[in-house]
Amino acid sequence: MPRIKRGILHLKKRRSILKKTKGYKWGRKKLIRVASTAVKKAGVHAYVDRKDKKGVNRRLWQIKLNAAVRAYDLSYSRFIDKLKKNNIELDRKVLADMAEHNSAAFAKIVEKIK
């Protein structure tokens, strides 16, 4: 059986890892052991932060809605409660966008639930 040398695959793997660490500081961008660890950790952080981003955006929408409904003498919690009781099924993302960019339509929704 002939001997198989894996130099090409080894180099390809190293190059791909070093390509991913471009822009990192110190040895994390050029030393393969440190770079591979950095790539793995970066992947873990990216995965977790993709999940966290959804919660961050929801909190932002809640803040925007609260600020918008305060002008109509309502609190955020009462506003959401009245929306549910009146069967208005708009989510927080759409409502926050309406409050920010289309205040006339948002005002009609608030008047309808009052």
C-alpha positions in Angstrom: 0.0 0.0 0.0 1.5 3.4 -1.0 2.1 6.1 1.6 -0.4 9.0 1.6 0.9 12.4 2.4 -1.6 14.9 3.7 0.4 18.1 3.4 -2.1 19.7 1.0 -5.2 19.1 3.2 -3.3 20.2 6.3 -2.2 23.4 4.6 -5.8 24.0 3.3 -7.2 23.7 6.8 -4.6 26.0 8.3 -5.2 28.6 5.5 -9.0 28.5 6.0 -8.6 29.1 9.8 -6.1 31.9 9.3 -8.4 33.5 6.7 -11.2 33.6 9.3 -9.0 35.2 11.9 -8.0 38.1 9.6 -8.3 41.3 11.5 -7.8 39.7 15.0 -5.1 41.1 17.3 -1.7 39.7 18.2 -1.0 36.0 17.8 -4.7 35.2 17.3 -4.3 36.1 13.6 -1.1 34.3 12.8 -0.4 31.4 15.2 -2.5 28.4 14.2 -3.2 27.0 17.7 -4.3 30.3 19.1 -6.2 31.1 15.9 -8.2 27.9 15.9 -9.3 28.5 19.5 -10.2 32.1 18.6 -12.3 30.9 15.6 -14.2 28.3 17.8 -14.9 30.9 20.5 -16.0 33.5 17.9 -18.4 30.9 16.5 -19.9 30.2 19.9 -20.3 33.9 20.6 -21.9 34.5 17.2 -24.4 31.7 17.8 -25.4 32.9 21.2 -25.6 36.6 20.1 -27.9 35.7 17.2 -30.3 34.3 19.8 -29.8 37.3 22.1 -30.4 39.8 19.3 -34.1 38.8 19.2 -34.6 39.7 22.9 -32.6 43.0 22.5 -34.9 44.0 19.5 -38.0 43.1 21.5 -36.9 45.3 24.4 -36.2 48.2 22.0 -39.7 47.9 20.5 -41.2 47.9 24.0 -39.3 51.1 24.8 -40.4 52.8 21.6 -44.0 51.8 22.2 -44.0 53.0 25.8 -42.6 56.4 24.7 -45.2 56.7 21.9 -48.2 55.8 24.0 -47.2 58.1 26.9 -48.4 61.0 24.7 -51.9 59.5 24.8 -51.9 59.1 28.6 -51.4 55.3 28.5 -48.7 53.1 29.8 -47.1 50.3 27.7 -48.7 47.5 29.7 -52.2 49.1 29.5 -51.8 49.6 25.8 -50.9 46.0 25.2 -53.7 44.8 27.4 -56.3 46.9 25.5 -54.9 45.7 22.2 -55.5 42.1 23.2 -59.0 42.8 24.5 -59.9 44.5 21.3 -58.5 41.7 19.2 -55.9 43.8 17.4 -53.2 41.4 16.4 -50.3 43.6 15.5 -47.0 42.6 16.9 -44.6 44.9 18.7 -42.3 45.3 15.8 -45.0 46.6 13.5 -46.5 48.8 16.2 -43.1 50.3 17.0 -42.4 51.0 13.4 -45.8 52.7 13.0 -45.3 54.8 16.0 -41.9 56.0 14.7 -42.7 56.4 11.0 -46.5 56.6 10.6 -47.8 58.5 13.6 -51.2 59.1 12.0 -52.0 55.4 11.6 -50.7 54.8 15.1 -52.9 57.5 16.5 -56.0 55.8 14.9 -55.1 52.5 16.6 -54.7 54.3 20.0 -58.1 56.1 19.5 -59.8 52.8 18.5 -58.7 51.0 21.7 -59.5 54.0 24.0 
